[in-house]
Amino acid sequence: MALFELTLVLLLIAVALTALSRRLEVPYPSLLALAGVALAFVPGAPTIEIDPELALALFIAPVLLDAAYDTSLRDLKRYRLSLLLLALGAVVFTTVVVAFVGWKMAGLPIAAAIALGAIVAPPDAVAASAVLGQFKVPHRITAILQGESLLNDATALLIYRISVSAAIGSVMLKDAVPVILLATVGSVVAGYVFGRVSLLALTRIEDAASSTVVQFAGTFAVWIIADKLGLSAIITIVVYAITIARTAPRHISARRRVSTYSVWESAVFVLNVLAFVLMGLQARSIVGRLSGGGQGEAFLFAATVLAVVIVARIVWVQGYVAIMRRSRFKSEDRKRDAPTFRGAVLVGWCGMRGLVTLVAAIALPAGFPGRDPIVLAAFAVVLGTLVLQGITLKPLLRWLNFDRDTTIDREVAQARVAIMQAALDVLSRKTSAAAAVVREQYEAQRQIAENPENAEAATEYDRLRLYAINRQRDTLEELRRNGTIGDEAYHRLEEEIDWSELAASPAGSYQPLTTN
């Protein structure tokens, strides 16, 4: 019962830390990392052991699916060279450098050293995106960071699984290439097939709660089946999510979609909290097992790995940008998408490690060679990068002083004109009074969206809608309070107003004006 009570308290603390992170304008994982370390010093904190395979499935599968669902295939294709150099090149480079340090400094076996490198290699874009969104940095940078965060997980965890298997003697490193090729090709096919099968089930479920449960169960099932078949569960989940994301929207109702998004957002947040809790509890037990000189050596090794990870990413990014800048960009599109040294500084510094590194470290088998120093080093990398890089990211952005990017705003306005015109076209043959009112609303929205000279028009339009919606809510509350309507009517109207508010605040960035 003590563990359950502790978990509830920690979840509430995490909510408070998230609110504090917004006020301080720092990534919330940075504060979670500090809270996880503080937990290691709480007297009487329980010791938790979690099955390695369960840790990977429980934490990685939902988070990967959530990230892959929002991935833009257009951006993956457009920035494929930069993504390849980061998601593959930077991961392999960091893995090799860290593995060398682990082999020479800590005396780790080669396979175990490679596992350490793979654990600390993949950055997590969640921490960076929380701050980048406030500054509207160039879309190219955010798209690359988000795409890298998804693809580098697959690269790093594939290396991780093979090196762990080699360290415990179930596979030889020299046999890894055929395993990688088979896992990659088979996982892509399996992910697509699983995605199509899942869509057949989801399109036949109308209840929002049941649909969400099926999605969670399906995600874990895909991971487990892929793992049992010897495929890469990571690649399978990524392809599975992208397949669903590209075809599901026209087959799932708005009610189910809004409900599902809310549940997934909460689930990913809870998983992040639990991962940092496990980090603190495991760090406590590891430090307790390391005594005397061994403890000092372990901390020195962890600090060295942290420094190597940060420097390796900066060196790699600056190096490939310098090479790419020397090539000639003939077309205007290529010139616009060309990397800059300011962008390289930001991308190089956005190397915060997060959930994947935590879980991969926790998931190491109990008898793994050098497990304690490896896990301690991984925790140090997560804590160090989140605190050092995460908290200094905002001052760095102010110093770099990027021009405010409006790429997404322009695309939204362009698409809004097209969809409003489509609605007007289909209503043109309707002659009723109701149709005239609806046409007038769509026409007003279309005119605002197609006016490129007044960028604030769309924002002001949505702000006024939210202003009116806020007054509607006050009136609805009063009608229920004075007994004019019952709860059933109240909730039906409340739902209508909720949908209107969602339509007026597509990015969640507009706050309703008060009516006082």
N, C-alpha and C positions, 0 to 999 in steps of 0.2 A: 504493500500500500504506500510505503514511503516513496517508492519510485514514481508511482502515479501522481502523488501530490507534488513531488518535485517537478515533474514534467509540466503540470498545470501552472505552477508558479513561474517556471522558465518561459512558457509560452506567453504569459502575461508580461513578463519582463521584456521579451522580444518585441511585443507590440509597442511597449513604451520606448524601447530603443529605436524602433522604426520611426516613430513620431519625432524623436530627438534627432535622428539622422536627417529628416526633412528640414528641421529647423536649422541645423548646422550646415546643411547642404553637403553632406558627405555620404558615401555609399553605406547602406544599412549593414551589409555583410562585415564592414570594418568594425562596427560596434558589436556585432554578434561574435566576432573573433575575440575581441577583448573580453566579452562576457564569458566565452568558453574557457579562456585562460583563468579568469577569476574563479570559475567553478572548480578548477583543480585544487584550489586552496580552501575550499569549503570543508570544514571538519565533518566527518561522518557521511560524506557523499558516497553513494553506492558504487560498487564496481559492476560494470556492464560488459558482458562478452556477447558479441553478435556473430552469427555464422557468416563467414566470408561471402559465400554465394548469395545468401539472403541480403547482405548489405548492398551488393552490386545491383541486384534486382529491385530491391525496395527503394533505394535512393536514386540510382542512375536512370532507370527506365522511365519513370514519369517526368523527370527533369529534361531528359533528352527529347522525349516526345513533345513536351511543351515548347521547347526551343525550336525543334524541327518544324512544328506546325506553323510557326510564324516566319519561317525562312522564305526569302524571295528567290525563286529560281532565276528570275531575270537578273538579279544582282549577282547571284552565284556565277552565272555565265559571263556577265559583263566584267567582273573583277576576278576572273578565274586565275589569271597569272599571279596576282598578289595573294589570292587565297591559297593557291598551290604552294607558293613560297613560304607562307606562314603556317598553314595547316599541316603541311608535310615537311617542308624544309626546316622551319624553325623548331618544330617538335623533334625531328631527328637530330638536328644540331644540338639542341639543349640536352636531349637524352644522352648523346655521345659525350658531351663535355662533363655533365654531372656524373655519368657512369665512370669516366676516367678519374674524377676526384674521389668518388666512392671507393674505387679499386685501389688507388694509390694511398689515400689518406686513412680510410677506415678498414682497409684490408678485406673488402667485400668480395665474394666470388663474382666473376664476370656477369653471370646471369642475374644475380641479386643486384649488382650495381646498375645494370641496364633497367631492371624493374624500378629502382629508385629514380633513375632519369625519366622513365616514362610516367611515373607518378607525379612528378613536379613539373613536367613539360607543358601541359595544356592550360593556358589562361582561361579565365571565366569572364565573359562580357557582362554578366549581370551587374557586377559592382560598378563597372565603368559606365554602362548605359544610364544608370540612375543619375549620374552627374552630367554626362554628355548631352542628355536630352534638355537640360536647363540652358545650355549655351548654343544650341542649334549649330553644332559644328558641321563641316561639309559632309553631305550625305555619303560620299564615297568612304569616308573614314568609319562612320557608324555601320555601314553595310559590310565593310570588310571585317570589322571587329566582331559583328554578330555572326557572319558566315564562318569566320575562323573559329569562334568559340564552339560552333556545332561540329565542324569537320575535324578540328584538332583533337576533340574528345575521341572520335573514332580511331584516328591514327595512334594516339597515345595508348588508349586502352587495348588496342590490338597488339601493340608491342608489349604492353604490360602482361596480357594473358599468356603470350608466348614465352616471355622471359620467366614468369612465375612457374610455368609448366617445366621449363628447362631447369630452373633452380631446384625443383623438387624431384627432378629425374623422370618426368613423364613424357618429355619430348627433348630432342637435341636441337641446339641452335642451328646447326647446319641443315636441318630439315625444315627450317622455318619458312623458306621462300614458297615451296609448294603449298604449305598450309595457308599462308597469307593469300595467295592467288585464289585458292579454292574457297576460302572464307569470304573473300571480297565479292567474287562473282556470284557465288551461291547466296550470299546475304542480300545482294541487290534484287535478285529474282524472288527470293522468299519474301522480302519486305513488300514488294509490289503485289504478290499474290495474297499475302495476309491482309494488305490494305483493301484489296477488292472484296475479299470475303467479309471483312469487317463492315464494309459499306452496305453489303446486302443485309446484314443483321441490323445495323443502325437505322436504315431507312424503313424498317418494319416496326420500329418502336416509337410510340408517340409520347409516352410519359417521360418527363424531363429527368426525374430521379433515376428511373430504370435505365435510361440512355446513358447517364453519367456513370452508373455502376458498371454497365457493360463496357464502356470505354476504358475504365480502370482495369477491369478484369482482362479485357482484351490486350491491353498494354503489357501486363505481367505475363499473360499467356504467350504472347509473341516472343518476349525475352526468353522465357523458360524453354519453349520449343526450339528456338534458334540455338540456344546453348546446348540442349540435348543432341541436336543434329550436328554439332561441331562447327556451326557457323559463327560469324561475328554477331553477337546479340546487339552490339552498338550500331553497326551499319544497318542491320535489319530493322531496328526501331526507327532510325532516321528515315530510311526509304518508306517504311510503313506510314510514318506520320506525314511525310510530304505527299504520298499518294492520297491519303484521306483529305488533307488540306486542300488539294487541288480539285477534288470532285465532290466533297461532302456538302458545301454550302448550299447548293441548289436542291438538296434532298433532305435537309434538316431544318425544322421550323425555327423561327427567330426566338421563340420562348425557350426551346431546348438549348439553343446556342448560347444565349445570355446566361442561362443557368449553368451550363457546362463551363464556360469561361470563368465564371466566378468561383466555382468549385476547384478548378485546376489551379487558379492563381493562389487560392488559400492552401491547397495541398502542397504546392511547390514551396511556399513560405514555411509551412510547418516542417517539411523535410530539411530545409536549410537550417532551421533552428535545432532540430534533433541531431543533425550532423555535427554542429558546433558543440552541442552538449556532449556527444560521444567523444569529440576531440578532447575536451577538457578532462573528462573522466579517464580516458585512456592515457593522456599525458601524465596524469597524477600517478597512475600505477607504473608507468614506464620510468618516471623520475625516481620512484620509490625503489625500483629494482636496480637502478644504476647508482652505485655508491662510490665514494672516495674519488680517486683519480679518474675512474671510468666515467663518472658523471661530468667532470670538466671536459674530458675529451669528446664526449657525446655532444655537449653544448657547443664546443668549438667547431665540431664537424657540421652541426646544424647551421650555425652562423655562416660557415664557409659555403655550404650549399645554397643558402639564401642569396649571398652575394653573387655567386656564380650564375644562378638562375636569372637575376636581374640584369647583370652585365651581358650575359649571352644573348638575351632577347634584343637588347639595345644594339649590340654589335651586329647581329644578324639583320635587323631591320634597316639600320643605317647602311650596311653593306649592300643589300640588294637594291635599295632605293638609289644609291650612288651609281650602281651599274645601270639601272633602268633609266635614270636621267640622262645618261650618255647616249642612249639609243634615240633615234629620231622618231618623233610622233608626227606623222604626215597629216592625218585627218584632224579636223577640229574636235571630234569626239575623243580621239586618242589624246590630244593635247589637254582637253579638259579633265580627262581621267588620269593624267600623268601624276605620279606621286610627287610630293614636295618634301623638303627637308623638315618644314614645320610639322607636316603630317606624320613624318617618320618619327619625330620626337614624341608626338602624342601616342602613336601606335606602339612605339617601343616602351613607353612608360605605362601603358594600359596592359600590364602583364600580371594583374592580380590573379592569384590562384584561389579556387573556391571549393565548391562541393565535390567535384570529380576527384580532385587531389585528396581531399579528406577521406572520401569513401574508399578510394583505391588503396590508401594506406591502411585504413581500418580493416579492409578485406583481406589483407595478407594472412596466410595461414599461420597458426600458432607456432609451428616449428620452422618457420621460414628463416634461412640464414641471415643474421644481422637484422632481425625484424625490429628490435627496439630502437637502435640508432636510425634506421630507415624511417620508421613512423615518427620519431621525434624530429628528424630533419624535415619531413613532409609538413608536420604541424608548424614548424618554424617558418617554412616558406609561405604557408597560407597566412599565418599571423603577420609575418613581416611585410609581405606584399600588400595585404589588405590595409594594414595600418600605415605603412610608409608611403606606398603609392596611392592608396585610396584617399587618404586624408590630404595629400598634397596635389591631387588631381585638379581641384578647383583653382588654386593659385597658378598652377601651370597653364590652365586654359586662359586665365586672365592675361598671363604673360605672352602666350602665343597670339592672342587677339585675332582669332579667325573671324572672317566676315560671316554674318548671320546667314545660315543656309535656309532657303525657302523652297527647296526641291519638292518636298512632300506637300507643302501648301499649294504649290502650283499644280501638282498632279491631282490633288483633291478638287481644286477649282475646275480643272479641265474635265475631270470625270463627272463632277456634279452637273456641269452644263449638259453633257451627253445624256445622263440618265434623266434629268429633268425634261429635256427635249423628247426623249423616248416616251415619258409619261404623257406629255402634251399631245404627241402624235396619236397615241392610242385612245386618248380622250376626245380627240377632235370630232369624232362621229357621234358623240353623246350630246344630246340637246337639252337634257333636264336642268332644272335649277341647281340641283346638287352638283352636277357635273361642271356647271359654270363656276361654282364656288371653288371646287377642287382645282380646276384649270387656273383660276386666278392665283391660288397659292403656289402652284408649280411655276407659273410664269414669273412671279415675284422672285422666287428662289433662283430661277435660271438667269434672270437679269442681273442679280447681284453676283452670281458666280462668274459670269462672262465679262465682268468689268475689271480688266487687269490693272487699270490705273488707280483703283481704290482698293488697296489690299486689306484695309480695315473693314470694308463693307460686310464681308461674310462674317467676320468676328462680331461686329456690332449687331448683325441680324440674329446670330445665335444668342448673343447676350440678352437681347430684347425678348427672345423667345423664353429664355430661362427666367428672366424677370417676370414675365407673365405666368409661367408655370409655377413659380414660387407663390404667386398670389392665388392660383388655382388650388394649390395644396392647402393654403390657409382657409379658403372657403370650404373645401371638402372636409377639413377637420371640424370646422364650425357646424356644418350640416350634420355630422355624426354626433357631435357633442350635444346639440339641442334636440336630438331625436328625430330630425326630419328624415334621415335615411338610416337603414340598419347596416350591420357589418358586411353583409354579403354585397350590397350595392356599393358600399364604401371601398371594399377591396377590388371590385371590378373597375371602378373609376380610378382607383389608385394605380392599378396596372396600366391603364391607358395613359395616365400622366407620366408614369415611369418610362414608357416607350417613347413618349414625346421628349422627355428629358434626355434620354440616350441619343435620340436623333439630333438634338441641339448641341450635344457635347461629345462629338465623335472621338476626341482624343483625351477626354477627361480633364481638359485643361481650363475649361471655362467654368467659373463659379457663378451661381445665380446671384443676382443683385437682391438686396433686401428691399422689402416693400415699406419699411418704416420711414 
